[in-house]
Amino acid sequence: MNRCQMKINVNGAAVEAKSPAVLSEVIKGHPHQPGSLLAIIRPSESVKKETDEFDLITPRGPLGLRLNDSKYAALFRELVGEIKGKGVRWQTSKVTAIGSFPTQIEVSRDSVRYGKFDCFFALGGFDSKSSYIMISRLGHDGAYGTAGAIFGKITRGRHVLSELREGESILDIVPVIEEVTEKSAMVTNDLDTVLEEGMSVESFVGVKLERECPVNSEHFLVLTEKGTLPITEVTESYSACSKNLDVSLIAEKSAIREPGVVTVRHEGSGMGRVYFYKTRRQISNFHTRIGQVTSGFELLKLAPAKSLLTVVTDPPRVMVIGMTQAMGAKVLGSFGLKQVRKGDLEDDAIIVEQEPELTMQALHEPEVETLGVRPEKVNDITIDEDKAVQTARYIRKMTGLSHKPIGTLKVHFTFEDMPMVTFDGNYSEAGHLVPENEFKGTVLRGELGVTNMSRPNRGLIGIRLQASEEFGPTGEEPYGTNLAGKVVSDLDALMRDLKDGDIIYLREVKAAAPAKKAKRKAAAVTVAKPKPARPKQPKPKRSSKEEDKNG
């Protein structure tokens, strides 16, 4: 029996499928990462909905009034017909008065605080038969015959107040009607879901990034580089992602946060949080606008907290670090960019640095420089996040592995026959690096660790070169050491001709299976091969516990 044809809209494009169609069939060729949510929307109907906003039409232009939820707002709705046609009775530097008309508002002689552009009822001569609408032109205290009676605020056309003249009338009061599309929609990650004729599907969220915000945009590109983004918080106004709040950002561009706008908080609590706005919000000096949602807005609005979305950025990230020089040339060429090779120029050299590194800058430069080194110069390390969460975070941040495939460390101190080598860290960043895993037993050759906040040299990063039961990779005793990983590539090659101030390159790899670990453990305690002789030089002042003991 032949299956009849049906039409489904997928990410804005019409797709024909045989009935009954399932999600997995119709999204073929469309962006979608396994496990992430999709939105399914039934055909919609439009209805008109009254809002809390009114336009006061004057000869000088409209004034936008937004009502609050007080009893005086309800009174204003009742009196719209009465107020229409009333004129500006008087104006001062503090208020504009429109009226009069009768009410039954209770009289009060108390002084009340009014904010700028507040709208409230007032009584002339403390008589409710002569009631007025007052618009506060600046914040002030005043006794206008009522106990406040604030019913709203002027939100649009505020410049009109200074242009109005006494005697000019309110020509009309028009309620603002919003046309609302009522939809029956759902989200799912079940690709076997059966679809119906005329349904729409959104499989991803598309974001167009802005050129003026290279730093904050790069933060977003790092978060979405694998094609997905977790939604961690959802409110009526926005959906947000707090995946990485351990970043340093700058202010770049602030703007009104309209529906669909994407921002990054660049300052204050929650720095690094990404926001997708669903309703309009005013400018915030703590937010940088990085882009606009171009597709998948319904999916974004429906996605609950703790869900995963497929995200496609325009442009994608320009990042060739970790590739060979030859592959980097192809990737840069796909963006229309010219590669300029530095360092090792051979095709098989590994790119360890690119300049500019930020995507939104690289795309607008005539060329991109790529620094290459021999493959053996890139050292493989494992980072054990289960053993030390904060230390793993610290190492990734200090090396740059938090945002690029190959990181760097600068040698702090090394000397021939030293049992360890240490690298510069960051004293301030390590201020909250609490002791996480005081070691017991032997610290093996190649293990990676950090001096924690309990010691004066907090933040120092080290690699153990000789096994020890007393001291960690930075020469500290157990309580001052946080172990967090291991060098799994050739440690002798890493140390060859290494001197203070040198830069080493690191690449994070997955830890080997437990059986292989045991095998390496046995090999790790063997005596290292003798190193080539190096010129003698004065030893600098030592500072670790191990150096103090041996000194």
C-alpha positions as CSV (number, residue, x, y, z in Angstrom):
1,M,0.0,0.0,0.0
2,N,1.4,3.4,-1.0
3,R,1.9,6.0,1.7
4,C,0.3,9.4,0.8
5,Q,2.3,12.6,0.8
6,M,2.2,15.2,3.6
7,K,3.8,18.6,4.0
8,I,5.8,19.6,7.1
9,N,7.6,22.9,7.7
10,V,11.2,22.2,9.0
11,N,13.2,25.2,10.1
12,G,11.2,27.5,7.8
13,A,11.5,25.2,4.7
14,A,8.6,23.1,3.3
15,V,9.4,19.3,3.3
16,E,7.3,16.6,1.7
17,A,7.2,13.3,3.5
18,K,5.2,10.1,3.3
19,S,2.4,9.8,5.8
20,P,2.8,8.9,8.6
21,A,6.1,10.9,8.9
22,V,8.3,10.8,12.0
23,L,10.8,13.4,13.2
24,S,13.9,11.4,12.2
25,E,12.8,11.4,8.5
26,V,11.9,15.1,8.1
27,I,15.0,16.5,9.8
28,K,17.5,14.7,7.6
29,G,20.0,17.3,6.4
30,H,19.0,19.8,9.0
31,P,21.2,20.8,12.0
32,H,20.5,18.7,15.0
33,Q,22.8,17.1,17.6
34,P,21.8,13.8,19.2
35,G,20.0,14.2,22.5
36,S,19.0,17.9,22.0
37,L,15.4,19.1,21.9
38,L,13.2,19.8,18.9
39,A,10.0,21.9,18.9
40,I,6.8,20.6,17.2
41,I,4.2,23.3,16.5
42,R,0.7,22.8,15.2
43,P,-0.9,25.3,12.8
44,S,-1.8,28.4,14.7
45,E,-4.7,30.9,15.0
46,S,-4.3,34.6,15.7
47,V,-6.4,36.3,18.5
48,K,-6.5,39.9,19.7
49,K,-5.6,40.5,23.3
50,E,-6.0,43.7,25.4
51,T,-2.8,44.9,27.1
52,D,-2.2,47.2,30.1
53,E,-1.1,50.0,27.7
54,F,-3.0,53.0,26.3
55,D,-2.0,55.7,23.9
56,L,-3.1,59.2,25.0
57,I,-3.5,61.0,21.7
58,T,-2.6,64.7,21.9
59,P,-2.1,67.5,19.2
60,R,1.7,67.1,19.8
61,G,1.8,63.3,19.5
62,P,0.9,60.2,21.5
63,L,1.9,59.5,25.1
64,G,2.3,55.8,25.9
65,L,0.7,55.0,29.3
66,R,1.4,51.6,31.0
67,L,-1.1,50.8,33.8
68,N,-0.1,49.1,37.1
69,D,-2.2,46.5,38.8
70,S,-3.7,48.9,41.4
71,K,-7.4,49.7,42.1
72,Y,-6.6,53.2,40.6
73,A,-5.7,51.5,37.3
74,A,-9.1,49.9,37.2
75,L,-10.6,53.3,37.9
76,F,-8.8,54.8,35.0
77,R,-10.2,52.1,32.7
78,E,-13.7,53.1,33.9
79,L,-13.1,56.8,33.3
80,V,-11.5,56.6,29.8
81,G,-14.7,58.0,28.2
82,E,-14.9,60.8,30.8
83,I,-11.2,61.8,30.5
84,K,-11.2,61.8,26.7
85,G,-11.5,65.4,25.4
86,K,-10.2,66.9,28.6
87,G,-7.5,69.5,28.3
88,V,-4.2,70.4,29.9
89,R,-5.4,72.6,32.8
90,W,-2.0,73.7,34.0
91,Q,1.7,72.8,33.8
92,T,4.5,73.4,36.3
93,S,8.1,72.2,36.5
94,K,6.8,69.2,38.6
95,V,3.5,68.2,37.0
96,T,1.1,68.3,34.0
97,A,-2.5,68.4,35.1
98,I,-5.3,67.2,32.8
99,G,-9.0,67.5,33.7
100,S,-11.2,68.1,35.5
101,F,-13.9,65.3,36.0
102,P,-15.8,63.9,39.0
103,T,-14.7,60.8,41.0
104,Q,-15.4,59.4,44.4
105,I,-11.7,59.1,45.4
106,E,-11.2,59.4,49.2
107,V,-9.6,62.7,50.2
108,S,-6.2,62.7,51.9
109,R,-4.0,65.6,52.8
110,D,-0.8,63.5,53.2
111,S,2.3,64.3,51.3
112,V,3.3,61.4,48.9
113,R,6.5,60.6,47.0
114,Y,6.0,60.5,43.2
115,G,8.5,59.2,40.7
116,K,9.4,60.8,37.4
117,F,6.7,60.1,34.7
118,D,4.3,58.6,37.3
119,C,0.6,59.1,36.5
120,F,-1.8,59.6,39.4
121,F,-5.2,61.0,40.3
122,A,-5.3,64.4,42.1
123,L,-8.1,66.4,43.7
124,G,-8.4,70.1,43.0
125,G,-9.1,72.0,46.2
126,F,-9.3,68.6,48.0
127,D,-12.6,68.0,46.3
128,S,-13.3,64.7,44.4
129,K,-15.7,66.5,42.1
130,S,-12.8,68.3,40.6
131,S,-10.4,65.4,39.9
132,Y,-7.4,65.5,37.6
133,I,-4.9,63.2,36.0
134,M,-1.4,64.3,37.0
135,I,1.8,63.4,35.2
136,S,4.9,63.8,37.3
137,R,7.6,65.5,35.3
138,L,10.3,64.8,38.0
139,G,10.6,62.9,41.2
140,H,9.1,64.9,44.1
141,D,7.0,64.9,47.2
142,G,3.6,66.5,47.0
143,A,0.1,66.7,48.7
144,Y,-2.5,66.5,45.8
145,G,-5.6,65.4,47.8
146,T,-5.2,61.7,47.5
147,A,-3.2,58.9,49.2
148,G,-1.0,58.5,46.2
149,A,-3.5,57.1,43.7
150,I,-0.8,56.2,41.2
151,F,-2.2,54.2,38.3
152,G,0.6,53.9,35.8
153,K,3.6,55.5,34.1
154,I,4.3,57.3,30.8
155,T,6.6,54.9,28.9
156,R,6.6,56.4,25.4
157,G,6.5,59.9,23.9
158,R,7.9,61.5,27.0
159,H,9.2,64.4,25.0
160,V,5.6,65.4,24.2
161,L,5.1,66.6,27.8
162,S,7.5,69.5,27.2
163,E,5.7,70.4,24.0
164,L,2.1,70.4,25.3
165,R,0.5,73.8,26.0
166,E,-2.3,74.7,28.4
167,G,-5.7,74.3,26.8
168,E,-4.6,71.5,24.4
169,S,-6.8,68.5,24.8
170,I,-6.5,64.7,25.0
171,L,-8.0,63.9,21.6
172,D,-8.4,60.2,22.2
173,I,-7.4,57.4,24.5
174,V,-6.7,54.2,22.5
175,P,-6.1,50.8,24.2
176,V,-3.0,49.0,22.7
177,I,-4.2,45.7,21.3
178,E,-1.7,42.9,20.9
179,E,-2.2,40.2,18.2
180,V,-1.3,36.9,19.8
181,T,-0.8,33.7,18.0
182,E,-2.1,30.8,19.9
183,K,-0.1,27.7,19.3
184,S,-0.2,24.2,20.3
185,A,3.4,23.3,20.7
186,M,5.7,20.8,22.5
187,V,9.4,19.9,22.7
188,T,10.9,16.5,22.5
189,N,14.1,14.6,21.8
190,D,12.2,11.5,20.7
191,L,13.0,11.2,17.0
192,D,10.3,8.5,16.6
193,T,7.5,11.1,17.3
194,V,4.8,10.9,14.6
195,L,3.9,14.1,12.8
196,E,0.7,15.4,11.4
197,E,0.0,17.4,8.2
198,G,0.9,21.1,8.4
199,M,3.0,20.8,11.5
200,S,6.2,22.8,11.9
201,V,9.5,21.6,13.3
202,E,12.4,23.6,14.7
203,S,15.5,21.5,15.2
204,F,18.1,24.1,16.2
205,V,18.5,27.7,17.4
206,G,20.4,29.9,14.9
207,V,22.3,33.0,16.2
208,K,23.7,35.8,14.0
209,L,26.7,37.3,15.9
210,E,27.7,41.0,15.8
211,R,31.1,42.1,14.6
212,E,31.4,44.8,17.3
213,C,31.7,42.4,20.2
214,P,34.6,40.0,19.5
215,V,35.5,39.1,23.1
216,N,31.9,38.3,24.3
217,S,31.0,36.6,21.0
218,E,34.1,34.4,21.3
219,H,32.9,33.3,24.8
220,F,29.6,32.3,23.1
221,L,31.4,30.5,20.3
222,V,33.5,28.5,22.8
223,L,30.3,27.4,24.6
224,T,28.6,26.3,21.4
225,E,31.6,24.9,19.5
226,K,30.4,21.3,19.8
227,G,27.0,22.4,18.4
228,T,25.0,22.3,21.6
229,L,24.2,24.6,24.5
230,P,22.6,23.7,27.8
231,I,19.7,25.8,29.1
232,T,20.3,26.2,32.9
233,E,17.7,28.8,33.9
234,V,14.3,29.8,32.5
235,T,12.2,32.8,33.4
236,E,9.3,34.6,31.8
237,S,11.7,37.1,30.3
238,Y,14.7,35.0,29.3
239,S,16.4,31.6,29.0
240,A,20.0,31.5,30.1
241,C,23.1,29.3,30.1
242,S,25.4,29.4,33.1
243,K,27.8,26.7,31.8
244,N,31.0,28.7,32.3
245,L,31.0,31.7,34.7
246,D,34.8,31.5,35.3
247,V,35.8,33.9,32.6
248,S,37.2,37.5,32.3
249,L,35.2,39.7,29.9
250,I,35.0,43.3,28.9
251,A,32.1,45.7,28.1
252,E,31.6,46.0,24.4
253,K,28.1,47.0,23.3
254,S,24.9,47.6,25.2
255,A,21.5,47.9,23.7
256,I,17.8,47.4,24.4
257,R,17.1,43.7,24.9
258,E,14.4,43.0,22.5
259,P,12.8,39.5,22.0
260,G,15.4,37.3,20.3
261,V,18.4,39.4,21.4
262,V,21.3,37.4,22.8
263,T,23.5,39.0,25.5
264,V,26.5,38.0,27.7
265,R,26.8,39.4,31.2
266,H,30.3,40.9,31.2
267,E,30.3,42.3,34.7
268,G,29.0,41.5,38.2
269,S,27.5,38.4,39.6
270,G,27.0,35.8,37.0
271,M,29.7,37.1,34.6
272,G,29.8,34.9,31.6
273,R,26.1,33.9,31.7
274,V,24.4,33.9,28.3
275,Y,20.9,35.3,28.0
276,F,18.3,34.7,25.2
277,Y,15.5,37.3,25.7
278,K,11.8,36.4,25.2
279,T,10.4,39.8,26.2
280,R,11.6,43.4,25.9
281,R,14.0,44.7,28.6
282,Q,15.8,48.0,28.9
283,I,19.5,48.6,28.4
284,S,21.8,47.2,31.1
285,N,25.4,48.4,31.4
286,F,26.3,44.9,32.7
287,H,25.2,43.1,29.5
288,T,26.9,43.1,26.0
289,R,24.6,42.4,23.1
290,I,26.4,39.7,21.0
291,G,23.7,38.8,18.5
292,Q,20.2,37.9,17.4
293,V,18.2,34.7,17.2
294,T,17.5,34.1,13.5
295,S,15.7,30.7,13.8
296,G,14.4,28.4,16.4
297,F,12.8,31.1,18.6
298,E,9.8,28.9,19.4
299,L,12.2,26.1,20.4
300,L,14.0,28.5,22.6
301,K,10.8,29.7,24.3
302,L,9.6,26.2,25.0
303,A,12.8,24.6,26.2
304,P,12.7,24.0,30.0
305,A,15.7,24.3,32.4
306,K,18.2,21.5,32.3
307,S,17.6,20.9,28.6
308,L,20.0,20.8,25.7
309,L,19.6,22.7,22.4
310,T,21.4,22.5,19.1
311,V,22.9,25.9,18.3
312,V,24.3,27.1,15.0
313,T,26.2,30.3,14.9
314,D,26.8,32.7,12.0
315,P,29.7,32.8,11.6
316,P,31.1,29.6,13.0
317,R,34.2,29.8,15.1
318,V,37.5,30.4,13.3
319,M,39.9,28.2,15.3
320,V,42.8,26.3,13.7
321,I,45.0,25.8,16.8
322,G,45.7,22.1,17.2
323,M,45.5,21.5,13.4
324,T,48.5,20.9,11.1
325,Q,49.7,23.9,9.0
326,A,48.2,22.2,5.9
327,M,44.8,21.6,7.5
328,G,44.8,25.1,9.0
329,A,45.4,26.6,5.5
330,K,42.3,24.7,4.2
331,V,40.1,25.8,7.0
332,L,41.1,29.4,6.8
333,G,40.7,29.2,3.1
334,S,37.1,28.1,3.6
335,F,36.5,31.4,5.3
336,G,38.2,33.3,2.5
337,L,41.2,34.0,4.8
338,K,44.9,34.0,3.9
339,Q,47.3,32.0,6.1
340,V,50.7,33.3,7.0
341,R,52.9,30.6,8.5
342,K,55.3,31.3,11.4
343,G,57.7,29.1,13.3
344,D,57.8,25.6,11.7
345,L,56.4,26.1,8.2
346,E,56.1,22.4,7.2
347,D,52.7,21.0,6.4
348,D,52.8,18.5,9.2
349,A,53.8,21.1,11.9
350,I,51.1,21.6,14.6
351,I,49.6,25.1,15.0
352,V,49.9,26.2,18.6
353,E,49.0,29.9,18.2
354,Q,46.9,31.9,15.8
355,E,46.7,35.7,15.4
356,P,44.1,37.1,15.6
357,E,42.7,34.4,17.9
358,L,39.2,36.0,18.2
359,T,36.8,35.0,15.4
360,M,35.1,38.3,14.8
361,Q,38.6,40.0,14.5
362,A,40.1,37.2,12.3
363,L,37.3,37.5,9.8
364,H,38.0,41.1,9.2
365,E,41.8,41.0,8.9
366,P,43.6,40.4,5.5
367,E,45.5,37.4,6.9
368,V,45.8,35.1,9.9
369,E,49.2,34.1,11.3
370,T,49.6,30.5,12.5
371,L,52.6,29.5,14.6
372,G,53.7,25.9,14.0
373,V,55.9,23.6,16.0
374,R,57.1,20.0,15.5
375,P,54.4,17.5,16.7
376,E,56.7,16.2,19.4
377,K,56.7,19.6,21.0
378,V,53.1,19.3,21.9
379,N,52.8,17.5,25.2
380,D,49.8,15.3,26.1
381,I,48.3,15.6,29.6
382,T,45.3,14.1,31.3
383,I,43.3,16.2,33.8
384,D,41.4,14.4,36.5
385,E,38.3,16.4,37.1
386,D,36.8,13.7,39.4
387,K,39.8,14.0,41.7
388,A,39.9,17.8,41.9
389,V,37.2,19.9,40.3
390,Q,38.5,23.3,41.2
391,T,42.1,22.4,40.4
392,A,41.1,21.0,37.0
393,R,39.3,24.3,36.3
394,Y,42.3,26.3,37.4
395,I,44.7,24.4,35.2
396,R,42.5,24.7,32.2
397,K,42.1,28.4,32.7
398,M,45.8,29.0,33.3
399,T,46.9,27.1,30.3
400,G,44.1,28.3,28.0
401,L,42.8,24.8,27.5
402,S,39.4,26.1,28.7
403,H,38.9,27.7,25.3
404,K,41.4,26.3,22.8
405,P,42.7,22.8,21.9
406,I,46.4,23.6,22.8
407,G,47.4,25.5,25.9
408,T,50.7,27.0,27.2
409,L,52.6,27.1,30.4
410,K,55.7,29.3,31.2
411,V,58.5,27.7,33.1
412,H,58.9,29.2,36.5
413,F,61.8,27.2,37.7
414,T,63.9,24.2,36.4
415,F,67.4,23.0,37.1
416,E,69.3,19.9,36.2
417,D,68.7,17.0,38.6
418,M,65.7,18.8,40.1
419,P,62.9,16.3,41.1
420,M,60.3,18.6,39.6
421,V,59.7,21.5,37.2
422,T,57.4,24.3,38.1
423,F,55.3,26.8,35.9
424,D,53.9,30.2,36.5
425,G,50.3,30.3,37.9
426,N,48.2,33.1,39.1
427,Y,48.3,34.1,42.8
428,S,44.9,35.9,42.8
429,E,43.1,33.2,40.8
430,A,44.4,30.6,43.3
431,G,43.0,32.5,46.3
432,H,40.0,30.1,46.5
433,L,41.9,27.0,45.6
434,V,41.1,24.9,48.7
435,P,42.9,21.6,49.5
436,E,41.0,19.0,47.4
437,N,42.9,15.7,47.6
438,E,45.8,15.4,50.1
439,F,47.9,12.6,48.6
440,K,48.8,9.5,50.5
441,G,51.5,7.2,49.2
442,T,53.8,7.9,46.2
443,V,53.4,10.8,43.8
444,L,54.6,9.2,40.6
445,R,56.8,10.6,37.9
446,G,54.8,12.7,35.5
447,E,52.0,13.7,37.8
448,L,50.6,17.2,37.5
449,G,49.7,19.3,40.5
450,V,49.1,22.8,41.9
451,T,50.1,24.5,45.2
452,N,46.8,25.2,47.0
453,M,45.8,28.3,49.0
454,S,47.2,26.9,52.3
455,R,50.8,27.7,51.1
456,P,52.5,31.0,50.3
457,N,53.2,30.0,46.7
458,R,49.6,29.2,45.9
459,G,48.8,28.8,42.3
460,L,52.2,27.4,41.2
461,I,51.8,24.5,38.8
462,G,54.3,21.6,38.7
463,I,55.2,18.3,37.2
464,R,56.9,15.6,39.2
465,L,60.1,14.3,37.7
466,Q,61.0,11.8,40.3
467,A,58.6,9.7,42.4
468,S,58.2,10.8,46.0
469,E,56.2,9.8,49.1
470,E,56.8,13.2,50.8
471,F,56.4,15.9,48.2
472,G,54.0,16.8,45.3
473,P,54.7,18.1,41.9
474,T,55.4,21.7,43.2
475,G,57.6,20.5,46.1
476,E,55.0,20.9,48.7
477,E,53.9,18.5,51.4
478,P,50.6,16.6,51.0
479,Y,48.3,19.3,52.6
480,G,49.7,22.0,50.3
481,T,49.3,20.0,47.1
482,N,46.3,19.4,44.8
483,L,46.9,16.6,42.3
484,A,45.0,16.9,39.1
485,G,46.5,15.0,36.2
486,K,49.5,13.6,34.5
487,V,51.8,14.1,31.6
488,V,51.3,11.0,29.4
489,S,53.6,11.9,26.5
490,D,57.4,11.7,26.5
491,L,58.5,13.5,29.7
492,D,62.2,13.3,28.7
493,A,61.5,15.1,25.5
494,L,59.5,17.8,27.3
495,M,62.5,18.4,29.7
496,R,65.2,18.4,27.0
497,D,67.0,21.7,27.1
498,L,64.2,23.3,29.1
499,K,65.1,26.5,30.9
500,D,63.4,29.2,33.0
501,G,61.0,31.4,31.0
502,D,60.5,28.8,28.2
503,I,57.0,28.1,26.9
504,I,55.7,24.6,26.7
505,Y,52.6,23.5,24.7
506,L,50.0,21.2,26.2
507,R,47.1,19.2,24.7
508,E,44.5,17.5,26.9
509,V,43.7,13.9,26.1
510,K,41.4,11.3,27.8
511,A,42.9,9.2,30.5
512,A,43.7,5.6,29.5
513,A,41.8,2.6,30.8
514,P,42.6,1.5,34.4
515,A,44.6,-1.6,33.2
516,K,46.8,0.6,31.1
517,K,47.2,3.0,34.0
518,A,48.5,0.2,36.2
519,K,51.0,-0.7,33.6
520,R,52.3,2.9,33.3
521,K,52.4,3.0,37.1
522,A,54.9,0.2,37.3
523,A,57.0,1.9,34.6
524,A,56.8,5.3,36.3
525,V,58.8,4.3,39.3
526,T,61.8,3.1,37.2
527,V,64.9,5.3,37.1
528,A,64.7,8.0,34.4
529,K,67.3,7.9,31.7
530,P,70.3,10.2,32.3
531,K,69.9,13.6,30.8
532,P,72.5,15.3,28.6
533,A,74.8,17.5,30.5
534,R,73.8,21.1,30.8
535,P,76.0,24.1,31.6
536,K,76.2,24.9,35.3
537,Q,74.4,28.0,36.5
538,P,73.7,29.6,39.9
539,K,70.6,28.1,41.6
540,P,67.9,30.7,42.4
541,K,66.4,31.0,45.9
542,R,64.2,28.0,46.7
543,S,60.8,28.3,48.2
544,S,59.0,24.9,48.3
545,K,59.0,22.5,51.3
546,E,61.1,20.0,49.3
547,E,63.6,22.7,48.3
548,D,63.9,23.9,51.9
549,K,64.5,20.4,53.1
550,N,67.1,19.6,50.5
551,G,68.7,23.0,50.6
